[in-house]
Amino acid sequence: MKKNIAIAIILFLSFIFAGSLSALAYSVDSSGGELVPNVLQFQAISGDKHVSLSWENPVYSDFAGVSILRSNLNYIAVYDPNQSIYKGNAHSFIDLELANDKTYFYTIFAYNSKGVYSSGSIAKATPKLPSLAEPYQRASSDYLDTSEVQPPGPAKKIDKIELADFYYYLVLNKKVLKVGLNDAGELHVVGGSTILIEIPSDIFSKPVNVISVSTDESSYLMTLIPEKNKYQLVISTPKNSSSSQFQFVAVFKDRTVSNVKTKLVIDPQGYIYQRGSSFLGFGSKQEMRVSGAKVVIYQREGDNWKIWKAEKYFQQNSQISDSSGEYAFFVPKGEYYLEVSKSGFRRYKSDPFSVSGPKILNKNIEITPWVNLPVRVGISLVILLIFIFIIYRFKRK
């Protein structure tokens, strides 16, 4: 009796809280009191007219699958097979053809081979236009051509996607620069970058329904470009440094699903700074960003150093640090050094360094004024004394 009361209380509390909370209760088989654990980390990510659902199936010897129920009124507390929108043993599902700005409530039930269901885990989402970035809108003749940087590979047929099946590019001045994942399998870019993601459409062994790309904030459908046999998606990254899970999901027309995950890391831009205080050289010293500094990168060519040919990679060399002192280069494999110059400051030259592959150069560089600190302090003291003298003379009058 006490056990049933405790289970009833947990069931009641689990449906009071909205969002992606997972209920901790278990279902009870009326015949033998068998418990079935819920799924873990049930998440619902909003997209444009769709919701991407993901979860972790429980570690349970008699686990048979999950069933997802959807309502636009409230969470469904009791399993009803007539309201199921998905049943199987996958780890993700995309709910398509939904209405934007309308909230949908999802309950996912795990079940065993005897047909006993868990108490249910819940999540809700409101489809909407993407908040992280707008999908690339193209005219019928507008296509980001990657043929020059992506040689045709051997034909293969797959029914399960992998990270290596996707191609990643930076979009610079309507041109594409191929980039790749680092050794940890992560995609690194600087804030405010525009990224093109692409996968061939003719490598699949069976018909595809949709391919989506999800971040922690939103999810997007890739656009099929039939004349090029490609799926493409272009998004812009936020300005601020952050990291987000990148999940690729392929939903096939036979209702099977394949997904793979990586991490999108937004690295900060490099910046130019000097150390000083904002009051005549007095007070605690801190980093002060320097705008208008000229940053030039040199590359070794044989025994000589030459200005790196950034135009081949759709960038400019030199760059001028912006109002926040920031700059960034994206360079291929090679050996380089940096020079920074600005009127009134000593010229900075870095030691040579090597880059093992395509990489963002975002070093924080300190430059020093021509007038050294003791001289600046002396000048500041003279100015202060003159100021005090003027005030004194003014009061005497």
TALINCOR-V542594 format. One record per residue. N is the residue number from 1. RES is the residue in one small letter. OMEGA is omega as a letter, one per 40 degrees, with the letter a starting at -180 (999 if undefined). Layout:
n:res:omega
N:RES:OMEGA
N:RES:OMEGA
This chain:
n:res:omega
1:m:i
2:k:a
3:k:a
4:n:i
5:i:i
6:a:i
7:i:i
8:a:i
9:i:i
10:i:i
11:l:a
12:f:a
13:l:a
14:s:a
15:f:i
16:i:a
17:f:i
18:a:i
19:g:a
20:s:i
21:l:i
22:s:i
23:a:a
24:l:a
25:a:i
26:y:i
27:s:a
28:v:i
29:d:a
30:s:a
31:s:a
32:g:i
33:g:a
34:e:a
35:l:i
36:v:a
37:p:i
38:n:i
39:v:i
40:l:i
41:q:i
42:f:a
43:q:i
44:a:a
45:i:a
46:s:i
47:g:i
48:d:i
49:k:i
50:h:i
51:v:i
52:s:a
53:l:i
54:s:a
55:w:i
56:e:i
57:n:a
58:p:i
59:v:a
60:y:a
61:s:a
62:d:i
63:f:a
64:a:a
65:g:i
66:v:i
67:s:a
68:i:i
69:l:a
70:r:i
71:s:i
72:n:i
73:l:a
74:n:i
75:y:i
76:i:a
77:a:a
78:v:a
79:y:i
80:d:a
81:p:a
82:n:a
83:q:a
84:s:i
85:i:i
86:y:i
87:k:a
88:g:a
89:n:i
90:a:i
91:h:a
92:s:a
93:f:i
94:i:i
95:d:a
96:l:i
97:e:i
98:l:i
99:a:i
100:n:i
101:d:i
102:k:a
103:t:i
104:y:a
105:f:a
106:y:i
107:t:i
108:i:a
109:f:i
110:a:a
111:y:i
112:n:a
113:s:i
114:k:a
115:g:i
116:v:a
117:y:i
118:s:a
119:s:i
120:g:i
121:s:a
122:i:i
123:a:i
124:k:i
125:a:i
126:t:i
127:p:a
128:k:i
129:l:a
130:p:i
131:s:a
132:l:a
133:a:i
134:e:i
135:p:a
136:y:i
137:q:a
138:r:i
139:a:a
140:s:a
141:s:a
142:d:a
143:y:i
144:l:a
145:d:i
146:t:a
147:s:a
148:e:a
149:v:i
150:q:i
151:p:a
152:p:a
153:g:i
154:p:i
155:a:i
156:k:a
157:k:a
158:i:i
159:d:i
160:k:a
161:i:i
162:e:a
163:l:a
164:a:i
165:d:a
166:f:i
167:y:a
168:y:a
169:y:i
170:l:i
171:v:a
172:l:a
173:n:i
174:k:i
175:k:a
176:v:i
177:l:a
178:k:i
179:v:a
180:g:i
181:l:i
182:n:a
183:d:i
184:a:i
185:g:a
186:e:i
187:l:a
188:h:i
189:v:i
190:v:a
191:g:a
192:g:i
193:s:i
194:t:a
195:i:i
196:l:i
197:i:a
198:e:i
199:i:i
200:p:a
201:s:a
202:d:a
203:i:a
204:f:a
205:s:i
206:k:a
207:p:a
208:v:i
209:n:i
210:v:i
211:i:a
212:s:i
213:v:a
214:s:i
215:t:i
216:d:a
217:e:a
218:s:i
219:s:a
220:y:i
221:l:i
222:m:a
223:t:i
224:l:i
225:i:a
226:p:a
227:e:i
228:k:a
229:n:a
230:k:i
231:y:i
232:q:i
233:l:i
234:v:i
235:i:i
236:s:a
237:t:i
238:p:a
239:k:a
240:n:i
241:s:a
242:s:i
243:s:a
244:s:i
245:q:i
246:f:a
247:q:i
248:f:a
249:v:i
250:a:i
251:v:a
252:f:a
253:k:i
254:d:i
255:r:i
256:t:a
257:v:i
258:s:i
259:n:i
260:v:a
261:k:i
262:t:a
263:k:i
264:l:a
265:v:i
266:i:i
267:d:i
268:p:i
269:q:i
270:g:i
271:y:i
272:i:a
273:y:i
274:q:i
275:r:i
276:g:i
277:s:a
278:s:a
279:f:i
280:l:i
281:g:i
282:f:i
283:g:a
284:s:a
285:k:a
286:q:i
287:e:i
288:m:a
289:r:a
290:v:i
291:s:i
292:g:i
293:a:a
294:k:a
295:v:a
296:v:i
297:i:a
298:y:a
299:q:i
300:r:i
301:e:a
302:g:i
303:d:a
304:n:i
305:w:a
306:k:i
307:i:a
308:w:a
309:k:a
310:a:a
311:e:i
312:k:a
313:y:i
314:f:i
315:q:i
316:q:i
317:n:f
318:s:i
319:q:i
320:i:a
321:s:a
322:d:a
323:s:i
324:s:a
325:g:a
326:e:i
327:y:i
328:a:i
329:f:i
330:f:a
331:v:i
332:p:i
333:k:i
334:g:i
335:e:a
336:y:i
337:y:a
338:l:i
339:e:i
340:v:i
341:s:i
342:k:i
343:s:a
344:g:a
345:f:i
346:r:i
347:r:i
348:y:i
349:k:a
350:s:i
351:d:i
352:p:i
353:f:a
354:s:i
355:v:a
356:s:a
357:g:i
358:p:a
359:k:i
360:i:i
361:l:a
362:n:i
363:k:i
364:n:a
365:i:i
366:e:i
367:i:a
368:t:i
369:p:i
370:w:i
371:v:a
372:n:a
373:l:i
374:p:i
375:v:i
376:r:i
377:v:i
378:g:i
379:i:a
380:s:i
381:l:i
382:v:i
383:i:i
384:l:i
385:l:i
386:i:a
387:f:i
388:i:a
389:f:i
390:i:i
391:i:i
392:y:i
393:r:a
394:f:i
395:k:i
396:r:i
397:k:999
